[in-house]
Amino acid sequence: MKQTLVKLEIEHVLGVKAVALPINGKSVSLIGKNEAGKTSIINALGIALGQIKDGNPTTNGERKGSVIAEFDDYIISKEWKNGKMNSWKVEGKNGSKELPPKELLDGFIDTISYRPDDFINRKAKERLAVLAKAVGYDLDEHNRRFQEIYNQRTDIGRDRKKTEGILDSLKRPSIDCPEKELSISTLLAELEGYKDKARERNSIDIDLQSAQRMVSDIDNEIAQLQTRLQELTAKRGIQKDKIEKLIVALNEHPNYDYNIESVNQKLTNIEKINAEVRAKAQYDKTKAEYEKYDFEYDRKTDELNGMKDGLSYKVSEAGLPDGFELIDDEIYINKVHFDKLSTFQKLDFAMKIGMRIKPTEGKPYTQILCMDVSQYDQDNRAKVLEIAEQNGYQVILEIAQIANGKAPSELAKSACFYIEDGSAELLEVTA
């Protein structure tokens, strides 16, 4: 359940003499000169909530000191006597029993320990750490895993580059290079087989030519010897049948001249071919190794980019201002680097980061942001209070200036106090 700060009382702590600030759930403006006690009031609240290790915060020369912070449902009190903490209590207003402070106050200190003005002045990497915490992203684990993958990619890249150098030094094999080295005995056997088939074909061809000559002779005899027509016609028919069979046989035995020539060429160039086969095998092996490293390198690069995208997506889900981007771990709004933004844009973003910080689920919590706005102009101070009001937050502002009896009009949305010499005076706001 959300708890707003209703009242803050401090006595003899961190140089504050005695102040009682009736806040009633509003934002607070602490106005006064430097060293007047404004920061001490904020730190005293942090001590009461357990945010700041107190040691002995009692003002020098005082035997006792105390801080009482009253919230909607709880009163938190811390007291010191004789240089030591005497008591630290959390009491429920509804009559509930006293609660252990540590058990309750974790949710009270989450936002109060975050200062938007400090966020604005931090370096980019420090801003990123605060941003990741605000959206619940484990940046330490992210950085550890990122470095682990980066180192893996570096090792792979080293092997990839080495393999690439070897690959570049090797001659690229010709397109028609065989996959395996040739065998002389196999080629000789293949050659003899083709020669046998060629001889068989030549024999058939000779028989064919002989039969064809005989047919021609018979045709001449038929012309000359009409009387022997029947006998020669019969012989001619026989030979024609034989011719047809021989043609079929010849067609069944293809011409092996090309095969013989091919094997002869391979036998002539066998050492050259086999050397090229071995070179091709080395090239293919090296190429496959390079492609493996190249694939792994790209995969690790994608994994690194994915981790960066994961953090950016987690932050973008947080409902931060439109146009927010993380580029190389730097914050940009509408393509403008954070350091180039206007003062109000920086304030707006820094406050919304604080408003993203949530306590452990189910525990009471406060939504109080503390910040020094002395360096900001009237408009930006008014906008800070307006943003807090719109988002249900309280802000405690420090302003180093002289009040002259009244608070400036831009602070109308806050309870204004003039702090001087460790004391507080409630101020009216200028009309």
ChimeraX attribute file (.defattr): number of C-alpha atoms within 10 A of each C-alpha:
attribute: neighborCount
match mode: 1-to-1
recipient: residues
	/A:1	12
	/A:2	14
	/A:3	18
	/A:4	24
	/A:5	23
	/A:6	18
	/A:7	17
	/A:8	23
	/A:9	18
	/A:10	27
	/A:11	23
	/A:12	22
	/A:13	26
	/A:14	21
	/A:15	22
	/A:16	24
	/A:17	18
	/A:18	17
	/A:19	19
	/A:20	17
	/A:21	18
	/A:22	18
	/A:23	20
	/A:24	16
	/A:25	18
	/A:26	22
	/A:27	26
	/A:28	24
	/A:29	29
	/A:30	28
	/A:31	26
	/A:32	22
	/A:33	16
	/A:34	15
	/A:35	14
	/A:36	21
	/A:37	24
	/A:38	29
	/A:39	18
	/A:40	17
	/A:41	27
	/A:42	18
	/A:43	21
	/A:44	28
	/A:45	22
	/A:46	20
	/A:47	19
	/A:48	26
	/A:49	27
	/A:50	18
	/A:51	18
	/A:52	14
	/A:53	11
	/A:54	16
	/A:55	11
	/A:56	16
	/A:57	21
	/A:58	25
	/A:59	17
	/A:60	12
	/A:61	8
	/A:62	15
	/A:63	13
	/A:64	19
	/A:65	26
	/A:66	23
	/A:67	27
	/A:68	23
	/A:69	23
	/A:70	23
	/A:71	21
	/A:72	16
	/A:73	18
	/A:74	24
	/A:75	19
	/A:76	22
	/A:77	21
	/A:78	22
	/A:79	19
	/A:80	21
	/A:81	15
	/A:82	13
	/A:83	16
	/A:84	16
	/A:85	18
	/A:86	13
	/A:87	11
	/A:88	18
	/A:89	16
	/A:90	25
	/A:91	18
	/A:92	15
	/A:93	13
	/A:94	8
	/A:95	9
	/A:96	11
	/A:97	10
	/A:98	13
	/A:99	15
	/A:100	12
	/A:101	17
	/A:102	11
	/A:103	10
	/A:104	15
	/A:105	22
	/A:106	18
	/A:107	25
	/A:108	24
	/A:109	22
	/A:110	21
	/A:111	23
	/A:112	25
	/A:113	15
	/A:114	22
	/A:115	19
	/A:116	22
	/A:117	18
	/A:118	13
	/A:119	22
	/A:120	18
	/A:121	12
	/A:122	13
	/A:123	11
	/A:124	15
	/A:125	12
	/A:126	11
	/A:127	20
	/A:128	18
	/A:129	15
	/A:130	20
	/A:131	21
	/A:132	19
	/A:133	17
	/A:134	21
	/A:135	20
	/A:136	15
	/A:137	17
	/A:138	12
	/A:139	16
	/A:140	11
	/A:141	10
	/A:142	16
	/A:143	12
	/A:144	11
	/A:145	14
	/A:146	17
	/A:147	13
	/A:148	13
	/A:149	17
	/A:150	17
	/A:151	13
	/A:152	15
	/A:153	22
	/A:154	14
	/A:155	13
	/A:156	20
	/A:157	18
	/A:158	14
	/A:159	17
	/A:160	22
	/A:161	14
	/A:162	12
	/A:163	20
	/A:164	18
	/A:165	12
	/A:166	14
	/A:167	20
	/A:168	12
	/A:169	10
	/A:170	13
	/A:171	12
	/A:172	14
	/A:173	17
	/A:174	10
	/A:175	7
	/A:176	6
	/A:177	15
	/A:178	16
	/A:179	12
	/A:180	13
	/A:181	16
	/A:182	17
	/A:183	12
	/A:184	14
	/A:185	10
	/A:186	10
	/A:187	16
	/A:188	14
	/A:189	11
	/A:190	14
	/A:191	20
	/A:192	13
	/A:193	13
	/A:194	19
	/A:195	16
	/A:196	12
	/A:197	16
	/A:198	18
	/A:199	12
	/A:200	14
	/A:201	20
	/A:202	14
	/A:203	13
	/A:204	17
	/A:205	16
	/A:206	12
	/A:207	15
	/A:208	19
	/A:209	13
	/A:210	13
	/A:211	18
	/A:212	15
	/A:213	12
	/A:214	15
	/A:215	19
	/A:216	13
	/A:217	12
	/A:218	19
	/A:219	16
	/A:220	11
	/A:221	15
	/A:222	18
	/A:223	12
	/A:224	11
	/A:225	12
	/A:226	10
	/A:227	11
	/A:228	12
	/A:229	17
	/A:230	11
	/A:231	10
	/A:232	18
	/A:233	14
	/A:234	11
	/A:235	14
	/A:236	20
	/A:237	12
	/A:238	11
	/A:239	17
	/A:240	15
	/A:241	11
	/A:242	15
	/A:243	19
	/A:244	12
	/A:245	13
	/A:246	17
	/A:247	15
	/A:248	11
	/A:249	14
	/A:250	18
	/A:251	11
	/A:252	10
	/A:253	14
	/A:254	11
	/A:255	15
	/A:256	18
	/A:257	11
	/A:258	10
	/A:259	14
	/A:260	18
	/A:261	12
	/A:262	13
	/A:263	18
	/A:264	15
	/A:265	11
	/A:266	18
	/A:267	18
	/A:268	11
	/A:269	11
	/A:270	18
	/A:271	14
	/A:272	10
	/A:273	18
	/A:274	19
	/A:275	13
	/A:276	21
	/A:277	20
	/A:278	17
	/A:279	17
	/A:280	22
	/A:281	17
	/A:282	17
	/A:283	20
	/A:284	15
	/A:285	13
	/A:286	18
	/A:287	17
	/A:288	14
	/A:289	17
	/A:290	21
	/A:291	15
	/A:292	13
	/A:293	22
	/A:294	19
	/A:295	14
	/A:296	17
	/A:297	22
	/A:298	14
	/A:299	13
	/A:300	20
	/A:301	15
	/A:302	12
	/A:303	16
	/A:304	19
	/A:305	12
	/A:306	12
	/A:307	17
	/A:308	17
	/A:309	14
	/A:310	14
	/A:311	19
	/A:312	17
	/A:313	13
	/A:314	14
	/A:315	20
	/A:316	17
	/A:317	10
	/A:318	14
	/A:319	13
	/A:320	18
	/A:321	15
	/A:322	9
	/A:323	11
	/A:324	19
	/A:325	21
	/A:326	19
	/A:327	13
	/A:328	7
	/A:329	15
	/A:330	15
	/A:331	19
	/A:332	17
	/A:333	19
	/A:334	12
	/A:335	12
	/A:336	13
	/A:337	14
	/A:338	18
	/A:339	15
	/A:340	11
	/A:341	14
	/A:342	10
	/A:343	13
	/A:344	16
	/A:345	15
	/A:346	20
	/A:347	23
	/A:348	19
	/A:349	19
	/A:350	21
	/A:351	25
	/A:352	20
	/A:353	26
	/A:354	26
	/A:355	20
	/A:356	18
	/A:357	19
	/A:358	18
	/A:359	18
	/A:360	10
	/A:361	9
	/A:362	8
	/A:363	14
	/A:364	17
	/A:365	22
	/A:366	23
	/A:367	26
	/A:368	25
	/A:369	23
	/A:370	26
	/A:371	21
	/A:372	19
	/A:373	20
	/A:374	14
	/A:375	11
	/A:376	14
	/A:377	12
	/A:378	14
	/A:379	11
	/A:380	18
	/A:381	20
	/A:382	17
	/A:383	16
	/A:384	20
	/A:385	24
	/A:386	18
	/A:387	17
	/A:388	22
	/A:389	16
	/A:390	8
	/A:391	11
	/A:392	16
	/A:393	22
	/A:394	24
	/A:395	24
	/A:396	24
	/A:397	26
	/A:398	23
	/A:399	24
	/A:400	19
	/A:401	13
	/A:402	15
	/A:403	17
	/A:404	10
	/A:405	13
	/A:406	16
	/A:407	24
	/A:408	16
	/A:409	13
	/A:410	19
	/A:411	23
	/A:412	17
	/A:413	18
	/A:414	24
	/A:415	22
	/A:416	29
	/A:417	25
	/A:418	24
	/A:419	28
	/A:420	19
	/A:421	15
	/A:422	21
	/A:423	20
	/A:424	24
	/A:425	16
	/A:426	17
	/A:427	19
	/A:428	15
	/A:429	17
	/A:430	12
	/A:431	9
